[in-house]
Amino acid sequence: MRLNNFCKISINFAAIFLKQSVLSVNQTITGHIAAAVAYIIFGVNILTCRAIAVDGTIAPLDVFTLRAVGATVLFWIASAFTKKERVEPRDFPKIFAAAMVGLFLCQIVFLKAVQITTPFDCAIITSFTPVFTMIVAAIAIKEPITVKKVTGVFVSLTGVNILIANTVSNGGVQTTQPLGIVLMLVNGLSFAIYLGVFSPLIKKYSVITFMKWMFLFSAVMSLPFSLPHLLKIDYTSIPLNIIGDLLFTVVMATFVSYFLIPVAQKRIRPTIISMYGYLQPIIASVVGICTGMDTFSILKLTAALMVLSGVWIVQRSRARQK
């Protein structure tokens, strides 16, 4: 009888353990897919933002305001079809701070930086974001900096810089201004702070609830500065391709991508999420090859494999929970 009870207990324990393991694996896979898709969209958005900036009809702050207002409308509409969730009053200042760091500051400096930074320098500086994120996560949420994590970041960083050096064209800005370098560093650091510091807050609420307040705060902050200029723009004179780029930026690179980033933040670690930013030069290279603007080489394939290998090594490193 005792043996029979022991067998039942053992079977129940094994079933629970197996169920939790499967759920954990599924959650992790979902997090990786969400981060990958978000950064693929971000990679394409670099091209659309550059096209909008070169056109010059809409200023960087105005572009951000249109993104913030558009995403606010879309997230609040989405919230009408989801379960209502109450935000604790003490968390509103934290969400406001997250909006200022992860959206307002991050996007404003980026949109300004791409106007005064060469594509090569822009890509190189952006590649240091995972390094910033690793340091911020170690300070903010005590995420350990392990040998595996440092190795993975270094491997991916090396691969992405090889890829950038053999992919980025000389089009656009010919010389990087010192202010451009500063702004790109601020961009990387601010997004690293958003990923690391606000990770516990993001996990507390649903994605829709968190993002609808994030973008509302951002829209309210930017509207007073850009509304006068937005009202003066002759929208009928804007080329159709720029309107298409703007729609892609608002819907895909803002609403969809910023929906996916919190999905990833709930499931995988901040450093891993930021390392998916290394997909951006890979996407640029693939687009270049497909359009005939670039050529395939074994060196580029090796660099891409190094990037993905680095992400895998970081994923295998020790997490805080362990």
C-alpha positions in Angstrom: 0.0 0.0 0.0 2.8 2.4 0.9 4.6 1.5 -2.3 1.4 2.2 -4.2 1.0 5.6 -2.6 4.7 6.4 -3.3 4.2 5.5 -7.0 1.1 7.8 -7.2 3.0 10.7 -5.5 6.0 10.2 -7.8 3.8 10.1 -10.9 1.9 13.2 -9.8 5.2 15.0 -9.1 6.6 14.0 -12.5 3.5 15.2 -14.3 3.6 18.6 -12.5 7.3 19.0 -13.2 6.8 18.0 -16.9 3.9 20.4 -17.3 5.8 23.3 -15.7 8.9 22.5 -17.9 6.8 22.5 -21.1 5.1 25.8 -20.1 8.5 27.4 -19.3 9.9 26.3 -22.6 6.9 27.6 -24.5 7.1 30.9 -22.6 10.8 31.3 -23.5 10.2 30.5 -27.2 7.4 33.0 -27.3 9.7 35.6 -25.8 12.4 34.9 -28.3 9.9 35.1 -31.3 8.5 38.4 -29.9 11.9 40.0 -29.6 13.1 38.8 -33.0 10.0 40.0 -34.8 10.1 43.4 -33.0 13.7 44.0 -33.9 13.3 42.9 -37.5 10.6 45.6 -37.8 12.9 48.1 -36.1 15.6 47.1 -38.7 13.3 48.0 -41.6 12.2 51.1 -39.7 15.7 52.5 -39.8 15.3 52.8 -43.5 11.8 54.4 -43.3 12.9 56.9 -40.6 15.9 57.9 -42.7 13.7 58.5 -45.7 11.3 60.6 -43.7 14.3 62.6 -42.2 15.8 63.1 -45.6 12.5 64.4 -47.0 12.5 67.0 -44.3 8.7 67.8 -44.4 8.1 66.4 -40.9 10.6 67.3 -38.2 11.9 64.5 -35.8 9.7 65.7 -32.9 6.7 65.8 -35.1 7.4 62.2 -36.3 7.6 61.1 -32.7 4.3 62.9 -31.8 2.5 61.2 -34.7 3.9 57.8 -33.6 2.8 58.5 -30.0 -0.7 59.7 -30.9 -1.2 56.9 -33.4 -0.1 54.2 -30.9 -2.1 55.7 -28.1 -5.3 55.5 -30.2 -4.5 51.9 -31.3 -3.7 50.7 -27.8 -6.7 52.3 -26.2 -8.9 50.8 -28.9 -7.3 47.4 -28.2 -7.9 47.9 -24.5 -11.7 48.1 -25.2 -11.6 44.5 -26.3 -9.5 43.1 -23.5 -10.2 42.6 -19.8 -10.1 45.8 -17.8 -7.1 46.1 -15.5 -6.7 48.7 -12.7 -3.3 50.4 -12.4 -2.2 51.1 -8.8 -1.9 54.9 -8.3 1.6 54.6 -7.0 2.7 53.0 -10.3 1.6 55.9 -12.5 4.8 57.9 -11.8 6.8 54.9 -12.6 5.0 54.3 -15.9 5.5 58.0 -16.7 9.2 57.7 -16.0 9.3 54.5 -18.2 7.6 56.5 -21.0 10.0 59.4 -20.8 13.1 57.1 -20.8 11.9 54.2 -23.1 9.9 56.3 -25.6 10.2 60.1 -25.5 14.0 60.5 -24.8 15.0 57.3 -26.7 13.1 58.2 -29.9 13.7 61.9 -30.0 17.5 61.6 -29.8 17.4 58.7 -32.4 15.4 60.7 -34.9 17.7 63.7 -34.5 20.9 61.5 -34.5 20.1 59.8 -37.9 20.2 63.3 -39.5 23.8 64.1 -38.4 25.3 60.6 -38.2 26.6 58.4 -41.0 24.9 55.0 -41.4 28.2 53.2 -40.5 28.7 55.2 -37.2 25.1 55.0 -36.3 25.1 51.2 -36.6 28.4 50.8 -34.7 27.3 52.9 -31.7 23.9 51.2 -31.6 25.6 47.8 -31.4 26.8 48.7 -27.9 23.2 48.8 -26.5 23.4 45.2 -25.2 26.6 46.1 -23.2 24.7 49.0 -21.6 21.7 46.7 -20.9 23.9 44.0 -19.3 25.4 46.6 -16.9 22.1 48.3 -16.1 20.4 45.0 -15.5 23.2 44.0 -13.1 22.7 47.2 -11.1 18.9 47.5 -11.3 17.6 43.9 -10.9 20.8 42.1 -9.8 21.1 40.1 -13.0 24.5 38.4 -12.7 27.2 39.3 -15.2 28.6 35.8 -15.9 31.5 34.7 -18.1 29.0 33.1 -20.5 27.1 36.4 -20.8 30.2 38.5 -21.4 31.4 36.0 -23.9 28.1 35.9 -25.8 27.9 39.7 -25.9 31.5 39.9 -27.2 30.9 37.2 -29.9 27.7 38.9 -31.1 29.4 42.4 -30.9 32.3 41.1 -33.0 30.0 39.5 -35.6 27.8 42.6 -35.9 30.7 44.9 -36.4 32.2 42.6 -39.1 28.8 42.6 -40.8 28.4 46.4 -40.5 31.8 47.0 -41.9 31.0 44.9 -45.0 27.4 46.0 -45.5 26.6 49.6 -44.7 26.8 52.0 -47.7 28.2 55.5 -47.8 24.8 57.0 -48.7 23.2 59.8 -46.7 25.3 61.9 -44.3 29.0 61.9 -45.3 30.4 63.0 -41.9 29.3 62.3 -38.4 29.0 65.3 -36.1 30.1 64.9 -32.5 26.6 65.7 -31.3 25.4 62.7 -33.4 27.7 60.3 -31.4 26.5 61.7 -28.1 22.8 61.4 -29.1 23.3 57.8 -30.3 25.0 56.9 -27.0 22.0 58.5 -25.1 19.6 56.5 -27.3 21.3 53.2 -26.5 21.7 54.0 -22.8 18.1 55.2 -22.4 16.7 52.0 -24.0 19.0 49.9 -21.8 17.6 51.6 -18.7 14.1 51.0 -20.0 14.8 47.3 -20.5 16.6 46.8 -17.2 15.1 49.2 -14.6 11.4 48.9 -15.6 11.4 45.1 -16.2 9.6 44.3 -12.9 7.0 47.0 -13.5 6.3 45.7 -17.1 5.8 42.1 -15.8 3.2 43.4 -13.3 0.6 44.5 -15.9 -0.7 43.2 -19.2 1.0 44.5 -22.3 -2.1 46.5 -23.5 -2.6 48.2 -20.1 1.0 49.2 -19.7 1.5 50.4 -23.3 -1.7 52.4 -23.5 -0.5 54.5 -20.5 3.1 54.7 -21.8 2.1 56.2 -25.1 -0.6 58.4 -23.6 2.0 60.1 -21.4 4.4 60.4 -24.3 1.7 62.0 -26.5 0.8 64.5 -23.8 4.4 65.4 -23.3 5.2 65.9 -27.0 2.0 67.5 -28.4 2.5 71.0 -26.9 5.9 71.2 -28.7 5.0 69.8 -32.1 1.3 70.7 -32.5 1.9 74.2 -33.9 4.2 72.8 -36.6 2.0 69.9 -37.4 -0.9 72.2 -38.0 1.1 74.2 -40.6 2.3 71.2 -42.6 0.8 70.9 -46.1 0.0 67.1 -46.0 -1.2 67.1 -49.6 2.4 67.9 -50.8 4.0 64.9 -49.0 5.0 62.2 -51.4 3.0 58.9 -51.3 6.2 56.9 -50.4 6.8 59.1 -47.4 3.2 58.7 -46.3 3.7 55.0 -46.6 6.9 55.1 -44.6 5.1 57.2 -41.9 2.2 54.6 -41.7 4.7 51.8 -41.4 6.5 53.7 -38.6 3.3 54.4 -36.7 1.6 51.0 -37.1 4.4 48.4 -37.4 7.4 50.1 -35.8 5.4 51.6 -32.9 2.2 49.8 -32.2 3.2 46.3 -33.2 6.9 46.4 -32.1 6.2 48.1 -28.7 3.5 45.5 -28.2 6.0 42.7 -28.8 8.8 44.1 -26.6 6.9 43.8 -23.3 5.8 40.3 -24.4 9.5 39.4 -24.6 10.3 41.3 -21.4 7.9 39.1 -19.5 9.6 35.9 -20.7 13.3 36.5 -21.3 16.1 38.5 -19.8 16.8 42.2 -20.7 20.3 41.5 -22.1 18.9 38.8 -24.4 16.2 41.2 -25.7 18.7 44.0 -26.4 20.9 41.5 -28.3 18.2 41.0 -30.8 19.0 44.5 -31.9 21.9 42.8 -33.7 19.3 41.5 -36.2 19.0 45.0 -37.6 22.3 45.0 -39.7 21.5 41.4 -40.7 18.2 42.6 -42.1 19.9 45.5 -43.8 22.3 43.0 -45.4 19.6 40.7 -46.5 17.5 43.5 -48.0 20.7 44.8 -49.8 21.4 41.4 -51.3 17.8 40.9 -52.4 17.6 44.3 -54.0 21.0 44.0 -55.7 22.5 46.8 -53.6 24.8 44.3 -51.8 26.5 41.0 -52.5 26.5 37.7 -50.5 29.8 36.5 -49.1 31.0 33.8 -46.7 32.3 36.6 -44.4 28.8 38.0 -44.0 27.3 34.6 -43.4 30.0 33.9 -40.7 29.3 37.3 -39.1 25.5 36.6 -39.0 26.2 33.1 -37.4 28.4 34.8 -34.8 25.6 37.2 -33.9 23.1 34.3 -33.4 25.7 32.2 -31.5 26.3 35.1 -29.1 22.5 35.3 -28.4 22.4 31.6 -27.8 25.4 31.8 -25.4 23.7 34.5 -23.4 20.5 32.5 -23.3 22.5 29.7 -21.7 24.1 31.9 -19.0 22.9 31.9 -15.4 19.8 34.0 -14.7 19.0 35.8 -11.4 16.2 33.3 -10.7 18.6 30.4 -10.9 
